[in-house]
Amino acid sequence: MSAPRRPVNGRRAYDGTRRQEQAQRARDRVVDTAERLFLENGYGATTVSTVAEESGVSVDTIYKAFGGKAGLVRAIHGRALGGTGPVPANERSEAIQTKESDPRKIIRAWGGFITEIAPRIVPLLLLIEAAAVDDPDLRSLIDELDTARLTRMRDNARRLSVAGHLRAGISVSRAADILWTYSSPELYELLVLRRGMTNAEYGRFVADAMIAALL
């Protein structure tokens, strides 16, 4: 009797890769759909079942992958933080801080990243901020995202300090607060959405303000 035939390793790897790609495409489709529906209809009026139907997946799939509407917001937010370039913005920021010795160039690069990220993320944050009034879970998510941004700014401030770039008398904690303030969605809303500043102007404004406050 001949031994049972085993699957070819190459084929098994190919099938696994294809399944992962299909799963990622489905996930991207869900996130795209959720973002569109949230912005078009509002957070409260958008249901998981509607997102599932328009994405071509089951409701259970969304709950398993994202945990519900708050998880969808978290996924949209996380994707927006990557910016628009082929390399995620956080990786580009770390690379610049590692290679660049001029703190002004580092901070001007941060201003550029803000112009990539803010237009994608601020409308969503403003939307869920309004919806959080009647939703404690959403309020917790907003606090979580805000704390995460402060942590990122604290890391940036610490790197500036270690490199000797901060002006005398500016602590890491104070520098983190300054970076946190100038990367806030509230400032973008005031100057771009309400006062009509262009994204490019806003990026330059933020960079100039951070340089003046920190260096």
PyMOL commands that set and color helices and strands:
alter all, ss='L'
color gray80, all
select helices_A, chain A and resi 9-41+48-55+59-66+69-80+89-99+103-134+136-162+172-182+185-194+199-214
alter helices_A, ss='H'
color red, helices_A
deselect
rebuild
show_as cartoon
